[in-house]
């Protein structure tokens, strides 16, 4: 709040704020209450927000406060809810870099059963989304938009594709060796058409292309 007020006092009229897909509740809970309906569920910008998980709830609350302050001050604000990101210089203990490290070293990789369905966006696509919004005023002054691919896959399939990119046997992927986190969402995939319609932006780096680049960079590190 203080930051937004100071920005307004110094003549800033447009803000791009970063949020996360984990602001959403998602659909189904693993392992005891999975999503069982036939259609694949997605989260539009008006989907229910998170209240089970402290991280997601805090991010969601921060976004609500930011939008309220922006309207009070007459600021133009984009609130970008990013999907999970991956790419160079990622935190080493996150799923993608840790799986890549295990695959390159030909070591066993312990994970949950990997039934979680997620979308994952290359960090370079996320950066282009930010720069796109920096140059545009949002419709209606304040706009929340989802930034991702809109395409989900299970985490087990994601890890499998990393191992395949390295050429390491998926027999080393020990799915089920770790438990799910409490209140683990089964499906957490966003609808991304609002961002495309408002700005013309869409993701450009395919998952396989991004994984190959990540593997090459780590193999030569």
C-alpha positions, 0 to 999 in steps of 0.5 A: 500500500505504501509503495503504491501511494509513493508511486502515485505521488511521484507521477507513476500512472501504470503498475504491473503487479505479479501474482500467481496461479496459486491464488486459485483454489483449483479443482479437486484435492489429492489424494482423497478427493480427486476431480472425477468429472469428465470435463477438464476444469480450468480457472478463469479470473473470477474463479474462487480464490485460495483459503486453504493454503497460507501462501496462496491466500496471502498472494490473493489477499495482497492482490485484492488490496493492490486493486483497491488502492489502485482504484482509490488513487486512480492508477492503471494496474495490471495484476498478472497471475502467472502459472508455475514458471521454469527456466535458467537460474531457477531455485535448485530445489524446485521440481523442474531443476531438481528433476533435471539434475537427477536425470543428468546425474542418472540418479533416482528421483523421488516424487509424489505420485504426480497426479497433479495437473499443472501448466508451466510457463517458460520464464522468458515468456513471462518476461515478455508478458510483463513488458507487453503490459508495461506499454499498455493501459489495462481496460477498465483501469484495473485488470486481472489476467491469467498468464500461462499456456492454458495447457495442463499436464500431470507432474509425473508426465512433466518429469518423464519428459525431462528424463526423456530429454536427457536420455535417462530411463524413466525407471529412475523416477520413483513416483509415489515415494513422497506424500502429497502436501496437505490440500494439494489441488488436483487440477490447477490450470488457468484460462488465458484467453483474457490476456491474449484478447487484451494485449495480444500476448501468448506464450511462444516457447513450447514445453519441449523446447524449453526443457531441451534448453534447460537440459543443455544449459545444466549439462554444460554448467 
